[in-house]
């Protein structure tokens, strides 16, 4: 099973990295020591990777908050949605959250039926 760099960065913290670096220093050949620039480069790469991971996490949180705010604005609006059962149009009557993702409930005016658990990705138009 392959592990990508972002997953590895999330699993290895700075303390783990420093332990590996100290082990490298302790086990290097004294007649052929590693270049100091190589150590600094490794540390810089790890720090950059860690900061990128943190930025991805914060961006994910921002997108979740934005989706939540957008979904609140849909309450009372008429929307067109596409689903596996076909396209529907109705008024957004309720909002719920499943695993942090907003889910809409719409009321179909022609039948009075409610369609629940609609993802924002399924909304094709807002009227």
C-alpha positions as CSV (number, residue, x, y, z in Angstrom):
1,X,0.0,0.0,0.0
2,X,1.6,3.3,-1.1
3,X,1.6,6.3,1.2
4,X,1.7,9.7,-0.5
5,X,3.8,12.6,0.9
6,X,0.9,14.5,2.4
7,X,-0.2,11.5,4.4
8,X,3.4,10.8,5.5
9,X,3.7,14.4,6.7
10,X,0.5,14.1,8.7
11,X,1.8,11.0,10.4
12,X,5.4,12.1,11.1
13,X,5.7,15.1,13.4
14,X,8.7,17.5,13.8
15,X,9.9,15.5,16.9
16,X,9.9,12.3,14.8
17,X,11.8,14.1,12.1
18,X,14.4,15.4,14.5
19,X,14.9,11.9,16.0
20,X,15.6,10.6,12.5
21,X,18.0,13.4,11.8
22,X,19.9,12.7,15.1
23,X,20.0,9.0,14.2
24,X,21.5,10.0,10.8
25,X,24.1,12.1,12.5
26,X,25.0,9.3,15.0
27,X,25.3,6.7,12.3
28,X,27.2,8.6,9.6
29,X,30.7,7.7,8.6
30,X,33.1,10.1,10.4
31,X,35.4,10.1,7.4
32,X,32.6,11.1,5.1
33,X,30.2,13.3,7.0
34,X,27.0,14.5,5.4
35,X,27.0,18.1,4.2
36,X,25.4,20.6,6.5
37,X,23.5,22.0,3.6
38,X,21.8,18.7,3.1
39,X,20.5,18.6,6.7
40,X,19.2,22.2,6.4
41,X,17.6,21.3,3.1
42,X,15.9,18.2,4.7
43,X,14.6,20.4,7.6
44,X,13.4,23.1,5.2
45,X,11.6,20.5,3.0
46,X,9.9,18.9,6.1
47,X,8.8,22.3,7.4
48,X,7.5,23.3,4.0
49,X,5.5,20.0,3.7
50,X,4.1,20.5,7.2
51,X,3.0,24.1,6.5
52,X,1.4,22.9,3.3
53,X,-0.6,20.3,5.2
54,X,-1.7,22.9,7.7
55,X,-2.8,25.2,4.9
56,X,-4.8,22.4,3.3
57,X,-6.5,21.7,6.6
58,X,-7.4,25.4,7.0
59,X,-8.6,25.6,3.4
60,X,-10.8,22.6,4.0
61,X,-12.3,24.3,7.0
62,X,-12.9,27.5,5.1
63,X,-14.6,25.6,2.3
64,X,-16.9,23.9,4.8
65,X,-17.8,27.2,6.5
66,X,-18.5,28.8,3.1
67,X,-20.7,25.8,2.0
68,X,-22.6,26.2,5.3
69,X,-23.1,29.9,4.9
70,X,-24.2,29.4,1.3
71,X,-26.7,26.7,2.2
72,X,-28.3,28.9,4.9
73,X,-28.9,31.5,2.2
74,X,-30.9,28.9,0.2
75,X,-33.6,28.6,2.9
76,X,-36.9,29.7,1.4
77,X,-35.5,29.8,-2.1
78,X,-36.7,27.7,-5.1
79,X,-34.0,25.4,-6.4
80,X,-33.6,23.0,-9.2
81,X,-31.8,19.8,-8.2
82,X,-30.5,16.8,-10.2
83,X,-30.6,13.4,-8.5
84,X,-30.4,9.7,-9.6
85,X,-34.2,9.7,-9.7
86,X,-34.3,12.7,-12.1
87,X,-34.5,16.5,-11.9
88,X,-36.8,18.2,-9.4
89,X,-37.7,21.7,-8.5
90,X,-38.8,22.9,-5.1
91,X,-38.5,25.2,-2.2
92,X,-35.7,24.7,0.4
93,X,-37.5,24.1,3.7
94,X,-34.9,22.7,5.9
95,X,-31.1,22.4,6.4
96,X,-29.2,19.7,8.2
97,X,-25.6,18.7,8.5
98,X,-24.2,15.2,7.8
99,X,-20.4,14.8,8.6
100,X,-20.1,18.6,8.5
101,X,-21.6,18.8,5.0
102,X,-24.8,20.7,4.5
103,X,-27.8,18.7,3.3
104,X,-31.0,20.4,2.0
105,X,-34.7,19.3,2.2
106,X,-36.9,20.7,-0.5
107,X,-40.7,20.6,-0.9
108,X,-42.0,19.8,-4.3
109,X,-45.0,22.2,-4.9
110,X,-46.9,20.0,-7.4
111,X,-47.0,16.9,-5.1
112,X,-46.3,18.4,-1.6
113,X,-43.7,15.7,-1.1
114,X,-40.4,16.4,0.6
115,X,-37.1,15.4,-0.8
116,X,-34.4,15.1,1.8
117,X,-30.6,14.7,2.0
118,X,-29.8,16.8,-1.0
119,X,-26.1,17.8,-1.4
120,X,-25.2,21.3,-2.5
121,X,-23.4,19.6,-5.5
122,X,-26.8,18.5,-6.7
123,X,-28.3,22.0,-6.9
124,X,-28.3,23.1,-10.5
125,X,-30.1,26.4,-10.3
126,X,-31.4,28.9,-7.7
127,X,-34.5,30.9,-8.6
